[in-house]
Amino acid sequence: MVKGKHKKKKSFLQTARDAAEENTMDTPPPPEPYSDPEIEEYTQRETSPYSTETIFLYIGSSEYSVPEYYLRQYSQLSSRSGSAQILESVDPDIGHTLVHYLYTGTYETLRCSSSEGPRRAIEFRRSVHVYHAARMYEIDGLVQYAKEYMRRFDDAATLFDILDVGREVFSKLPEDETWFQEYIEEKMNSALEADQESFKDNLLRYGIGRDIRFDPLILRILLDTFIQGHEASPKAAVDDGSMVSRCESPQVEHEDHLEPPEQPIEEVPVEMDYVPEPVDEPDPEVADETSPIDASPPPEEVVEEHRENGKFYPRYQVFYGRRSYN
């Protein structure tokens, strides 16, 4: 009897592995995750700003309602308690501009009539007041807008207009303000270079001495300008050696243009009509033995004069026994 071959039994681990491979082949792949792109066509907010508490801003005689949501990013406005805030330092003419920026982040003003004055000059004045309000409440984006429009419209403003509105806002700006000071100095220097007479007229019309903060700035700018002009003057240049002295001026190349030098005047010797006789000097030993010298001076000889070319020349003089000739 032939014995049949016995099949080798699979181990438990091998059986489990084979079963797992069979299940893998029969299971379909998982579906790809669902892709839900963001909406890029317009803005979507987490919450509605219009559902937040309404804050009333009073600027001048106007009332503006602003959802509390729009004030959150500005600490100088959001930190105020209550649903009503009075912004006394904000010029009423730019109330709309301030509130519109809080809503939209853009710059806008209300249309003015031509009877109020030149439109561009009015917009310049408005932009200065916007700059002041934005600096006070630390609204940086509005500060940049105000700077841009100040420079865009200041061509329609006179120096008096610039100084006049500057005096209105400068004392209310923060203590660390520097940009506005530099702007005023720039406009004053430009006006002085353009027309000195107009500069003086505008400055006199402005009248220095009415504001304890702004007018000292104007005076400092004037003094700086005066000192700089003095240092650049020809006299100052000579004092510091930057100009060549007249005594050190270079020689003229063409000597033909030089004037001939003056001829020296020939001196005529003076003829002497009298030849003095030599006088013996006394012996010092004998002089010591004699009596004291008389204190009275000897008589002087008359000095004769010789006239030549309208001038008198003495011929000689006698001093105590010795004659000196001139």
C-alpha positions as CSV (number, residue, x, y, z in Angstrom):
1,M,0.0,0.0,0.0
2,V,1.4,3.3,-1.2
3,K,1.2,5.9,1.3
4,G,0.0,9.3,0.1
5,K,2.0,12.4,0.5
6,H,0.9,14.5,3.6
7,K,0.3,18.2,2.9
8,K,2.3,20.5,5.1
9,K,0.1,22.6,7.4
10,K,0.4,26.4,7.2
11,S,1.3,28.2,10.3
12,F,-1.1,30.6,12.0
13,L,0.8,33.7,11.0
14,Q,1.1,32.7,7.4
15,T,-2.7,32.0,7.2
16,A,-3.5,35.4,8.7
17,R,-1.1,37.1,6.2
18,D,-2.7,35.4,3.3
19,A,-6.2,36.4,4.5
20,A,-5.1,40.0,4.7
21,E,-3.7,40.0,1.2
22,E,-7.0,38.5,-0.1
23,N,-9.0,41.2,1.7
24,T,-6.8,44.0,0.3
25,M,-7.3,42.9,-3.2
26,D,-11.1,42.8,-2.8
27,T,-11.4,46.3,-1.0
28,P,-11.8,49.3,-3.3
29,P,-9.5,52.4,-2.7
30,P,-11.0,55.1,-0.4
31,P,-12.5,58.1,-2.2
32,E,-10.5,61.4,-2.4
33,P,-11.4,64.0,0.2
34,Y,-13.9,66.6,-0.9
35,S,-12.3,69.9,-1.9
36,D,-14.3,73.0,-1.0
37,P,-12.4,76.1,-2.2
38,E,-12.7,79.5,-0.5
39,I,-14.9,82.2,-2.0
40,E,-12.7,84.7,-3.6
41,E,-15.2,86.8,-5.4
42,Y,-16.0,88.9,-2.4
43,T,-15.3,89.3,1.3
44,Q,-16.9,87.0,3.9
45,R,-16.9,87.9,7.6
46,E,-17.1,85.6,10.7
47,T,-19.8,87.9,12.2
48,S,-21.8,90.8,10.9
49,P,-20.5,94.2,12.0
50,Y,-24.0,95.6,11.9
51,S,-25.2,93.3,14.6
52,T,-22.8,94.8,17.1
53,E,-23.7,97.7,19.4
54,T,-24.2,101.0,17.7
55,I,-21.9,103.8,18.9
56,F,-23.0,107.4,18.3
57,L,-20.2,109.9,17.4
58,Y,-21.0,113.5,17.8
59,I,-18.8,115.8,15.7
60,G,-19.9,119.4,15.8
61,S,-23.7,119.5,15.4
62,S,-23.7,116.2,13.4
63,E,-24.5,112.7,14.8
64,Y,-22.9,109.6,13.2
65,S,-23.8,106.1,14.0
66,V,-21.0,103.5,13.8
67,P,-21.2,99.8,14.7
68,E,-18.9,99.0,17.6
69,Y,-17.1,96.5,15.4
70,Y,-15.5,99.3,13.3
71,L,-14.0,100.9,16.4
72,R,-12.3,97.8,17.8
73,Q,-8.9,98.3,16.0
74,Y,-8.5,101.9,17.2
75,S,-7.8,101.9,20.9
76,Q,-8.4,105.7,21.3
77,L,-12.0,105.2,20.1
78,S,-12.8,101.7,21.4
79,S,-11.5,102.4,24.9
80,R,-14.2,105.0,25.5
81,S,-17.1,103.9,27.6
82,G,-20.7,104.4,26.7
83,S,-22.7,104.3,23.5
84,A,-22.2,108.0,22.8
85,Q,-18.8,109.8,22.2
86,I,-18.3,113.5,21.7
87,L,-15.3,114.2,19.5
88,E,-14.8,117.9,20.3
89,S,-11.4,118.4,18.8
90,V,-12.4,117.1,15.3
91,D,-13.3,119.8,12.8
92,P,-17.0,119.4,11.8
93,D,-16.1,119.8,8.1
94,I,-14.3,116.5,8.1
95,G,-16.7,114.4,10.3
96,H,-17.9,112.5,7.2
97,T,-14.4,111.8,6.1
98,L,-13.5,110.3,9.5
99,V,-16.6,108.1,9.7
100,H,-16.4,107.0,6.1
101,Y,-12.8,105.8,6.7
102,L,-13.9,103.9,9.8
103,Y,-16.5,102.1,7.6
104,T,-14.6,101.6,4.4
105,G,-10.9,102.3,4.9
106,T,-11.0,104.9,2.0
107,Y,-10.9,108.7,1.8
108,E,-13.9,110.8,0.9
109,T,-15.2,114.3,1.5
110,L,-18.5,116.1,0.9
111,R,-19.0,118.3,-2.1
112,C,-18.7,122.0,-1.4
113,S,-20.2,124.9,-3.3
114,S,-18.0,127.2,-5.3
115,S,-19.3,130.1,-3.2
116,E,-17.3,128.9,-0.2
117,G,-14.1,129.6,-2.0
118,P,-11.7,127.8,-4.4
119,R,-12.4,124.0,-4.1
120,R,-8.8,122.9,-4.1
121,A,-7.9,125.4,-1.3
122,I,-10.8,124.1,0.7
123,E,-9.7,120.5,0.2
124,F,-6.2,121.4,1.4
125,R,-7.6,122.8,4.6
126,R,-9.7,119.7,5.1
127,S,-6.8,117.4,4.6
128,V,-4.9,119.2,7.3
129,H,-7.8,118.8,9.7
130,V,-8.0,115.1,8.7
131,Y,-4.3,114.7,9.5
132,H,-4.9,116.2,12.9
133,A,-7.9,113.9,13.7
134,A,-6.0,110.8,12.4
135,R,-3.0,111.6,14.5
136,M,-5.1,112.1,17.6
137,Y,-6.9,108.8,17.4
138,E,-4.0,106.9,16.0
139,I,-5.6,105.9,12.7
140,D,-2.5,105.3,10.7
141,G,-4.1,104.5,7.3
142,L,-6.0,107.8,7.4
143,V,-2.7,109.6,8.4
144,Q,-1.2,108.5,5.1
145,Y,-4.2,109.6,3.1
146,A,-4.1,113.0,4.7
147,K,-0.4,113.5,3.9
148,E,-1.0,112.6,0.3
149,Y,-3.8,115.0,-0.2
150,M,-2.1,117.8,1.7
151,R,0.8,117.7,-0.8
152,R,-1.6,117.3,-3.7
153,F,-3.7,120.4,-2.9
154,D,-1.1,122.7,-1.3
155,D,-0.4,124.3,-4.7
156,A,-3.7,126.1,-4.4
157,A,-2.9,127.4,-0.9
158,T,-0.9,130.6,-0.1
159,L,1.7,130.7,2.6
160,F,-0.9,132.5,4.8
161,D,-3.4,129.7,4.2
162,I,-0.8,127.1,5.2
163,L,0.2,128.9,8.4
164,D,-3.3,129.8,9.3
165,V,-4.6,126.2,9.3
166,G,-1.4,125.0,10.8
167,R,-1.9,127.3,13.8
168,E,-5.4,125.8,14.2
169,V,-4.2,122.2,14.5
170,F,-0.6,122.3,15.7
171,S,-1.3,122.9,19.4
172,K,-3.6,119.9,19.4
173,L,-1.2,117.4,17.8
174,P,0.7,114.9,19.9
175,E,3.9,116.1,21.6
176,D,6.1,113.8,19.5
177,E,4.9,115.4,16.2
178,T,7.8,115.9,13.8
179,W,6.4,115.4,10.2
180,F,4.1,118.4,10.3
181,Q,7.0,120.6,11.6
182,E,9.1,119.5,8.7
183,Y,6.3,120.1,6.3
184,I,5.8,123.7,7.5
185,E,9.5,124.4,7.3
186,E,9.6,123.1,3.7
187,K,6.7,125.2,2.6
188,M,8.1,128.4,4.2
189,N,11.5,127.9,2.5
190,S,9.8,127.3,-0.8
191,A,7.7,130.4,-0.5
192,L,10.8,132.5,0.4
193,E,12.7,131.3,-2.6
194,A,9.8,131.8,-4.9
195,D,9.0,135.4,-4.0
196,Q,10.5,137.3,-1.1
197,E,8.0,140.2,-1.2
198,S,5.0,137.8,-1.2
199,F,6.7,135.9,1.6
200,K,6.9,139.0,3.8
201,D,3.3,140.1,3.0
202,N,1.9,136.7,3.9
203,L,4.0,136.5,7.1
204,L,2.8,140.0,8.2
205,R,-0.7,139.1,7.4
206,Y,-0.4,136.0,9.5
207,G,0.8,137.9,12.5
208,I,3.3,136.1,14.8
209,G,2.6,136.0,18.5
210,R,-0.9,134.5,18.8
211,D,-0.1,130.9,19.5
212,I,2.4,129.8,22.2
213,R,3.2,126.5,20.5
214,F,3.0,127.1,16.7
215,D,4.5,130.7,16.5
216,P,7.8,129.7,18.2
217,L,8.2,127.1,15.5
218,I,7.7,129.8,12.8
219,L,10.3,132.1,14.6
220,R,12.8,129.2,14.8
221,I,12.4,128.6,11.1
222,L,13.0,132.3,10.3
223,L,16.1,132.4,12.5
224,D,17.5,129.3,10.9
225,T,16.9,130.7,7.5
226,F,18.6,134.0,8.5
227,I,21.6,132.3,9.9
228,Q,22.0,130.1,6.9
229,G,21.8,133.1,4.6
230,H,24.4,134.9,6.7
231,E,26.8,132.0,6.5
232,A,26.4,132.0,2.8
233,S,27.0,135.7,2.3
234,P,30.3,137.0,0.7
235,K,31.4,138.6,4.0
236,A,31.1,135.4,5.9
237,A,32.9,133.6,3.1
238,V,35.9,136.0,3.5
239,D,35.9,135.6,7.2
240,D,36.2,131.9,7.0
241,G,38.9,132.1,4.3
242,S,36.8,130.5,1.5
243,M,37.3,133.5,-0.8
244,V,40.6,134.8,-2.1
245,S,41.7,138.1,-0.5
246,R,42.2,141.1,-2.8
247,C,45.8,141.2,-1.8
248,E,46.3,137.6,-2.9
249,S,44.5,137.9,-6.2
250,P,46.2,136.2,-9.1
251,Q,48.3,138.4,-11.4
252,V,46.7,139.6,-14.6
253,E,47.9,137.6,-17.6
254,H,47.9,140.5,-20.1
255,E,50.2,143.2,-18.7
256,D,49.4,145.6,-21.5
257,H,46.2,146.6,-19.6
258,L,48.2,147.5,-16.5
259,E,48.7,151.2,-15.7
260,P,52.4,152.3,-15.8
261,P,53.9,152.6,-12.4
262,E,54.3,156.1,-11.0
263,Q,57.8,157.6,-11.4
264,P,59.6,158.3,-8.1
265,I,60.0,162.0,-7.3
266,E,63.6,163.1,-7.4
267,E,64.6,164.6,-4.1
268,V,66.5,167.9,-4.4
269,P,69.3,168.2,-1.9
270,V,69.1,171.1,0.5
271,E,71.9,173.6,0.1
272,M,73.3,174.9,3.3
273,D,74.2,178.5,3.5
274,Y,75.9,178.2,6.8
275,V,78.6,175.7,7.6
276,P,78.9,175.3,11.4
277,E,82.3,175.3,13.0
278,P,83.3,172.3,15.0
279,V,83.0,172.7,18.7
280,D,85.4,171.1,21.1
281,E,83.9,168.8,23.6
282,P,84.8,169.5,27.2
283,D,87.1,167.1,29.1
284,P,85.0,165.0,31.4
285,E,87.6,165.3,34.2
286,V,87.7,169.1,34.0
287,A,83.9,169.2,34.0
288,D,83.8,167.4,37.3
289,E,86.1,170.0,39.0
290,T,84.2,173.0,37.7
291,S,81.2,174.5,39.4
292,P,77.8,173.1,38.8
293,I,76.3,173.6,35.4
294,D,73.9,176.4,35.1
295,A,70.4,174.9,34.8
296,S,69.3,177.5,32.3
297,P,69.5,176.2,28.7
298,P,71.8,177.9,26.2
299,P,70.1,180.1,23.7
300,E,69.1,178.3,20.6
301,E,70.2,179.5,17.3
302,V,67.6,180.6,14.8
303,V,66.5,177.8,12.5
304,E,66.6,178.9,9.0
305,E,64.1,177.5,6.6
306,H,64.4,176.6,3.0
307,R,61.2,176.5,0.9
308,E,61.0,174.0,-1.9
309,N,57.9,172.9,-3.8
310,G,55.6,174.7,-1.4
311,K,57.2,173.0,1.7
312,F,59.5,174.3,4.4
313,Y,62.7,172.4,5.3
314,P,64.8,173.5,8.4
315,R,68.5,173.8,7.8
316,Y,69.7,173.0,11.2
317,Q,68.9,173.2,14.9
318,V,71.2,173.8,17.9
319,F,70.7,171.7,21.1
320,Y,73.1,172.4,23.9
321,G,76.2,173.1,21.9
322,R,75.6,170.3,19.3
323,R,74.0,171.0,16.0
324,S,71.8,168.4,14.3
325,Y,71.0,168.8,10.7
326,N,67.8,167.8,9.0
